[in-house]
Amino acid sequence: MNDSAAINIRPATRADLPFVAWCNYEASSPAPNFCYWDPLLEGLNTDTMDFIRAVFEEDALAWGKVEDFWLIELDGQVVGGASGFVMETQDYRPFRLDRLPAVAARLGWDAAALAQFSAGYEAVWSDPHDPTIAPSAPWVVECVAVKPEVRGRGLAKRLVGAILEAGRERGYQQAAISVTLGNEAAQRVYEAVGFRMYMTYGADYFGDAFPGTVKYRAHLS
């Protein structure tokens, strides 16, 4: 990294919503031109990024609202972000279901479209306490994403490290993060800042419909 590059890490504000939405899209896209939200939006004539922005605008994401994100800037330009939050214990799934009607209204969906999305969501995440998405610690890090043109410069490591410090300052003893099985670049970053493998669910657990997930935990004390 250029030693003269100015690096700043700061909390996100509502004005940062478009970039925060991009972070969610990037973190939810294990392959080019595919996002995990795409199958739920099939037939709804809704762009995935428009959907994600609406979700954040209505505070409908349970895995970190806009104000739960930290952003990293390089020479004054936002180039990465990630969320740090406490997951609700009554429902580990990614959406606040009571907010989905507001999301649907913002997107112009009718009752049939909302019903279709809700049915698809319940089919994928039928169990509110699905062990594969249950947090392995109270302070959860999610949606880690850095712009492609500045990857490999240690920015993700600094960003995640700052979020771990924020959790420590809040009094949490442990932090959790998950990664799609096979994403070795992300695993190297997380392990470099102190995360250790906690549990792995292989592809067979998901009937080969998903590559699998690795759950990590870091001790903050």
C-alpha positions in Angstrom: 0.0 0.0 0.0 1.2 3.5 -0.7 2.5 4.8 2.6 1.0 8.3 1.8 -2.5 7.0 1.3 -4.9 8.5 3.9 -7.0 5.8 5.5 -10.0 6.6 7.7 -12.6 4.3 9.3 -15.9 5.8 10.3 -19.5 4.9 11.2 -22.0 5.0 8.2 -24.8 7.5 8.0 -28.1 7.4 6.1 -26.3 9.3 3.3 -24.1 6.2 2.8 -27.1 4.0 2.1 -26.2 3.3 -1.5 -22.7 2.1 -0.7 -24.0 0.1 2.3 -26.5 -1.6 -0.1 -23.6 -2.4 -2.5 -21.7 -4.0 0.5 -24.7 -6.3 1.1 -25.0 -7.1 -2.6 -21.2 -7.9 -2.9 -21.2 -10.0 0.3 -24.2 -11.9 -0.9 -22.7 -12.7 -4.3 -20.5 -15.8 -4.3 -20.3 -15.9 -8.0 -20.3 -13.3 -10.8 -23.7 -12.1 -11.8 -25.4 -14.0 -9.0 -26.7 -12.7 -5.7 -28.4 -14.9 -3.1 -31.4 -12.5 -3.3 -31.8 -13.2 -7.0 -33.9 -16.4 -6.8 -36.4 -14.7 -4.4 -36.9 -11.9 -6.9 -37.6 -14.1 -10.0 -40.8 -13.0 -11.7 -41.2 -9.9 -9.7 -39.6 -7.5 -12.2 -37.4 -6.0 -9.5 -33.7 -5.2 -9.9 -31.7 -6.8 -7.1 -29.9 -3.5 -6.1 -33.3 -1.7 -6.0 -34.6 -4.4 -3.7 -31.5 -4.2 -1.4 -31.7 -0.4 -1.2 -35.4 -0.6 -0.3 -34.6 -3.1 2.4 -32.1 -0.6 4.0 -34.4 2.3 3.5 -37.1 0.6 5.5 -34.7 -0.9 8.1 -35.8 -4.3 7.1 -32.5 -6.1 7.2 -32.0 -7.9 10.5 -28.3 -8.4 9.9 -27.3 -4.8 10.3 -29.1 -1.6 9.4 -27.3 1.3 7.8 -26.2 2.8 11.1 -24.6 -0.6 12.1 -22.0 -0.3 9.3 -18.5 1.0 9.4 -16.9 2.3 6.2 -13.3 2.6 5.3 -12.1 5.5 3.2 -8.9 5.7 1.1 -7.8 9.3 0.3 -11.4 10.5 1.0 -13.2 7.9 -1.1 -15.3 5.2 0.5 -13.9 1.8 -0.7 -15.2 -0.7 1.8 -17.7 -1.5 4.5 -19.0 -4.0 7.0 -21.6 -4.3 9.7 -21.2 -5.0 13.4 -24.4 -5.7 15.4 -26.2 -7.9 17.9 -28.5 -10.5 16.3 -32.0 -10.9 17.5 -32.4 -14.1 19.6 -36.0 -14.8 18.6 -35.3 -15.0 14.8 -31.9 -15.4 13.3 -33.1 -15.0 9.7 -32.0 -12.0 7.6 -35.2 -10.0 7.4 -37.4 -8.2 9.8 -40.7 -9.7 8.5 -42.8 -6.9 10.0 -41.0 -4.5 7.7 -41.5 -6.4 4.5 -44.9 -4.8 3.6 -43.2 -1.4 3.7 -40.4 -2.7 1.4 -43.1 -4.0 -0.9 -44.9 -0.7 -1.0 -41.7 1.2 -1.7 -41.0 -1.2 -4.7 -44.6 -1.0 -5.9 -45.4 -4.6 -5.3 -49.0 -5.7 -5.1 -50.3 -8.2 -2.6 -49.6 -11.1 -4.9 -46.0 -10.1 -5.3 -45.5 -9.7 -1.6 -47.0 -13.2 -1.0 -44.8 -14.7 -3.7 -41.7 -13.2 -2.1 -42.7 -14.2 1.4 -43.4 -17.8 0.3 -40.0 -18.0 -1.3 -38.3 -16.6 1.8 -40.1 -19.0 4.1 -39.1 -21.9 1.8 -35.4 -21.0 2.0 -35.4 -19.9 5.7 -38.2 -21.9 7.3 -36.6 -22.2 10.7 -36.1 -18.9 12.7 -33.5 -20.7 14.7 -31.7 -22.4 11.8 -28.3 -23.5 13.3 -26.4 -22.6 10.1 -27.2 -18.9 10.7 -27.2 -18.9 14.5 -24.5 -16.6 15.8 -21.5 -18.2 17.4 -21.0 -15.1 19.5 -23.0 -12.0 20.6 -21.2 -9.4 18.5 -21.7 -10.3 14.9 -19.7 -9.0 11.8 -21.4 -9.2 8.4 -21.5 -7.8 4.9 -17.7 -7.4 4.6 -16.9 -5.9 1.2 -14.1 -3.9 -0.4 -14.0 -2.4 -3.9 -12.2 -4.7 -6.4 -9.7 -2.1 -7.4 -8.2 -1.8 -3.9 -8.3 -5.4 -2.8 -5.1 -7.0 -1.6 -4.0 -3.9 0.2 -5.0 -4.9 3.8 -8.1 -2.7 3.9 -10.5 -5.5 4.8 -8.2 -6.6 7.6 -8.1 -3.0 9.1 -11.9 -2.6 8.7 -12.8 -5.9 10.4 -10.2 -5.2 13.1 -11.9 -1.8 13.8 -15.3 -3.5 14.1 -13.8 -6.0 16.6 -12.5 -3.2 18.6 -15.9 -1.5 18.6 -17.4 -4.8 20.0 -14.7 -4.9 22.6 -15.5 -1.3 23.6 -19.1 -2.3 24.0 -18.1 -5.0 26.5 -18.6 -8.1 24.3 -16.2 -10.9 25.0 -16.6 -12.7 21.7 -17.4 -11.9 18.1 -18.7 -14.1 15.2 -18.4 -14.1 11.5 -19.4 -16.5 8.7 -18.0 -17.1 5.2 -19.1 -19.2 2.3 -17.0 -22.4 2.1 -14.3 -22.0 -0.4 -13.8 -18.2 0.0 -10.2 -18.6 1.0 -9.4 -14.9 0.6 -12.0 -13.9 3.2 -10.9 -16.7 5.5 -7.3 -15.5 5.4 -8.5 -12.0 6.4 -10.6 -13.2 9.3 -8.0 -15.5 10.6 -5.4 -12.7 10.4 -7.5 -10.6 12.8 -8.0 -13.4 15.4 -11.0 -15.4 14.2 -10.8 -19.1 14.6 -12.9 -21.8 12.9 -15.9 -22.6 15.1 -18.0 -24.9 13.0 -18.4 -25.9 9.3 -21.5 -27.0 7.4 -20.5 -28.7 4.2 -22.4 -28.8 0.9 -24.1 -32.1 1.7 -25.8 -30.4 4.7 -27.6 -28.2 2.2 -28.3 -30.9 -0.3 -25.6 -29.5 -2.6 -27.8 -26.4 -3.2 -25.1 -24.3 -1.5 -21.3 -24.7 -1.2 -21.4 -24.7 2.6 -20.5 -22.2 5.3 -17.7 -21.8 7.8 -18.6 -20.1 11.1 -15.8 -18.3 13.0 -15.4 -16.9 16.5 -12.9 -14.5 17.9 -12.2 -13.8 21.6 -12.2 -10.1 22.4 -11.1 -10.0 26.0 
